Amino acid sequence: MAKGKETVYADRKPALNSERIAHLREQAAAGANRTKLAKEFGISRRFIST
């Protein structure tokens, strides 16, 4: 039986909801330190784009 496009992390809760994503993007656009933002939001710096 083929698994198809199932994800390994199907039961994992998303780290950020849409409200927190908007807040993160707002702060990043304002020039906030990305390392501090990553720690505050519990995510990797890699996921914070410019």
C-alpha positions as CSV (number, residue, x, y, z in Angstrom):
1,M,0.0,0.0,0.0
2,A,1.5,3.3,-1.1
3,K,1.6,6.1,1.4
4,G,1.1,8.9,-1.1
5,K,1.7,12.4,0.1
6,E,1.2,11.9,3.8
7,T,3.5,13.9,6.0
8,V,5.6,12.4,8.8
9,Y,4.5,15.2,11.1
10,A,0.7,14.8,10.6
11,D,-0.1,15.1,14.3
12,R,2.3,17.9,15.1
13,K,0.7,21.2,16.0
14,P,1.8,24.2,13.9
15,A,4.4,26.4,15.7
16,L,2.6,29.6,14.7
17,N,-1.0,30.5,13.9
18,S,-1.9,33.2,11.3
19,E,-2.0,35.9,14.0
20,R,1.5,35.2,15.2
21,I,2.8,34.9,11.7
22,A,1.5,38.4,10.9
23,H,3.1,39.8,14.1
24,L,6.4,38.1,13.2
25,R,6.4,39.5,9.7
26,E,5.6,42.9,11.0
27,Q,8.5,42.9,13.4
28,A,10.9,41.4,10.8
29,A,10.0,44.1,8.3
30,A,10.6,46.8,11.0
31,G,14.2,45.5,11.3
32,A,14.0,43.5,14.5
33,N,16.8,41.2,15.3
34,R,16.1,37.8,13.7
35,T,17.8,35.8,16.3
36,K,15.7,37.3,19.1
37,L,12.5,36.9,17.0
38,A,13.3,33.2,16.4
39,K,13.8,32.6,20.2
40,E,10.6,34.6,21.0
41,F,8.5,32.6,18.6
42,G,10.2,29.3,19.1
43,I,11.3,28.8,15.6
44,S,14.6,28.6,13.6
45,R,16.1,31.8,12.2
46,R,16.0,30.0,8.9
47,F,12.3,30.5,8.7
48,I,12.4,34.2,9.1
49,S,12.8,35.8,5.7
50,T,13.6,39.4,4.9
